[in-house]
């Protein structure tokens, strides 16, 4: 019985971590719209010279 309770608590912790990650990403993504990642222009230049 304690083993099942322990597993349920671990699962609940995992859900909490995932929820925090999704919440953080949902705040970050709108700020990144319109921005190019570092090095994106380098990749564009390399592909255009082929």
C-alpha positions, 0 to 999 in steps of 0.5 A: 500500500505504501509503495502505491502511495509513494508512486502516486506522489512521484507522479504528482511531482512529475505533473507539477514539474511539467506544468511549470515547464509549460507555464514558463514556455507559454510566457517565453514564446510570445517574447521571442516572436520576431526574433531570430535565434543566434547564428540564424543568419550564419546558417542562411548564408551557408545555405545560399552559397550552395 
